[in-house]
Amino acid sequence: MFDHLGIVVSDLKAGATLYAHILAPLGYQLLERHRTGPGEGWVVFSTGEPQSPFFVLAAGRPTFWPDSARAGMSPVHLCFSAPSRDAVDRFHAQGLAHGARCNGPPGIRRAPFYDAFLLDPDDNNIEAGTYLPD
């Protein structure tokens, strides 16, 4: 449904490190880094396949935000599609090992969907999930 999605974080270096670890089990890798100024810029995660969906993590105030907008003031919920139950488990473990907080351990909440939840340092609720076979 989406071509790309982006969120803004307060610390790009810490965010890029965390997201690189939690997205790796899901098949995403950090493909691009852009710096636009001190403490500002963005990174891009994708599978690397041509024209595949991508995820942007940015710091600073995007030009399309109003002056009053700040990272972490309106946390978002994102759910990344995982290729397997094991990938969900690794997503969660990597997040806990790299500064995220548990917001729901791996498990089945809405059968047959197996998922796990993390809170990043800006309190964004990051989920990974997979549909289990019947």
C-alpha positions as CSV (number, residue, x, y, z in Angstrom):
1,M,0.0,0.0,0.0
2,F,2.8,2.4,0.8
3,D,5.8,3.4,-1.4
4,H,7.7,4.8,1.5
5,L,7.2,5.9,5.1
6,G,9.2,8.2,7.3
7,I,9.4,9.3,10.9
8,V,11.4,12.0,12.7
9,V,13.5,11.1,15.8
10,S,15.4,13.4,18.2
11,D,18.7,11.6,17.8
12,L,19.5,10.3,14.3
13,K,22.7,8.5,15.2
14,A,21.0,6.5,18.0
15,G,17.9,6.0,15.9
16,A,19.8,4.7,12.9
17,T,21.7,2.2,15.1
18,L,18.5,0.9,16.8
19,Y,16.5,0.7,13.6
20,A,19.4,-1.0,11.7
21,H,19.4,-3.8,14.3
22,I,15.6,-4.2,14.6
23,L,15.0,-4.1,10.8
24,A,17.8,-6.5,9.8
25,P,15.8,-9.6,10.9
26,L,13.0,-8.3,8.7
27,G,15.2,-8.1,5.6
28,Y,15.8,-4.3,5.6
29,Q,19.2,-2.8,5.5
30,L,20.5,0.8,5.8
31,L,21.1,1.9,2.2
32,E,21.7,5.6,2.4
33,R,22.9,8.3,4.8
34,H,22.3,12.0,4.2
35,R,23.5,14.8,6.5
36,T,22.0,18.3,6.0
37,G,23.4,20.0,9.1
38,P,24.5,19.5,12.7
39,G,22.1,17.0,14.2
40,E,20.0,17.0,11.0
41,G,19.7,14.6,8.1
42,W,18.1,11.2,7.3
43,V,18.8,7.6,6.6
44,V,17.0,5.2,4.3
45,F,16.3,1.5,5.0
46,S,15.1,-0.9,2.3
47,T,15.5,-4.5,1.0
48,G,17.7,-3.2,-1.8
49,E,15.4,-4.5,-4.5
50,P,14.7,-2.0,-7.3
51,Q,11.5,0.0,-6.6
52,S,10.9,-1.7,-3.2
53,P,9.2,0.1,-0.4
54,F,11.5,2.0,1.9
55,F,11.6,3.5,5.4
56,V,13.1,6.9,6.2
57,L,14.4,8.0,9.6
58,A,15.1,11.7,9.9
59,A,16.3,14.2,12.5
60,G,15.6,17.9,12.4
61,R,12.4,19.6,11.3
62,P,11.2,18.5,7.8
63,T,10.2,21.4,5.6
64,F,6.6,20.1,5.4
65,W,6.2,20.3,9.2
66,P,4.7,23.4,10.9
67,D,7.1,25.4,13.1
68,S,5.4,23.9,16.2
69,A,6.1,20.3,15.4
70,R,8.8,18.4,17.3
71,A,10.0,14.8,17.2
72,G,8.5,12.6,19.9
73,M,5.5,15.0,20.6
74,S,3.1,12.8,18.6
75,P,4.5,9.2,18.7
76,V,3.5,7.0,15.8
77,H,2.6,3.3,15.5
78,L,4.4,1.3,12.8
79,C,4.1,-2.3,12.0
80,F,6.7,-3.9,9.8
81,S,5.9,-7.2,8.0
82,A,8.1,-10.0,9.2
83,P,9.0,-13.1,7.1
84,S,8.7,-15.5,10.0
85,R,8.0,-16.0,13.7
86,D,11.8,-16.3,14.2
87,A,12.2,-12.8,12.6
88,V,9.7,-11.3,15.0
89,D,11.6,-12.8,18.0
90,R,14.9,-11.5,16.7
91,F,13.4,-8.0,16.0
92,H,12.3,-7.9,19.6
93,A,15.6,-9.2,21.0
94,Q,17.7,-6.8,18.9
95,G,15.5,-3.9,20.0
96,L,16.0,-4.7,23.7
97,A,19.7,-5.2,23.2
98,H,20.0,-1.8,21.5
99,G,18.0,0.7,23.6
100,A,14.4,0.0,22.8
101,R,11.9,-0.8,25.6
102,C,9.4,-3.7,25.5
103,N,5.9,-2.7,24.7
104,G,4.6,-6.2,24.3
105,P,6.7,-9.4,24.0
106,P,6.4,-11.8,21.0
107,G,3.2,-13.7,21.0
108,I,-0.2,-14.2,19.4
109,R,-2.6,-11.3,20.1
110,R,-5.0,-11.6,17.2
111,A,-4.9,-15.1,15.7
112,P,-3.2,-16.0,13.4
113,F,-1.0,-12.8,13.7
114,Y,2.2,-13.3,15.7
115,D,3.8,-10.0,16.7
116,A,6.0,-8.0,19.1
117,F,6.1,-4.4,20.2
118,L,9.0,-2.0,21.0
119,L,9.1,1.6,22.1
120,D,12.0,3.6,20.5
121,P,13.7,6.4,22.5
122,D,11.1,8.9,21.2
123,D,8.2,6.6,22.3
124,N,7.2,5.5,18.8
125,N,5.5,2.1,19.1
126,I,7.3,-0.1,16.6
127,E,5.8,-3.5,15.9
128,A,6.8,-6.5,13.7
129,G,4.4,-9.3,12.9
130,T,3.7,-12.2,10.7
131,Y,0.7,-14.3,9.8
132,L,1.1,-17.9,11.0
133,P,0.0,-20.8,8.7
134,D,-3.4,-22.3,9.3
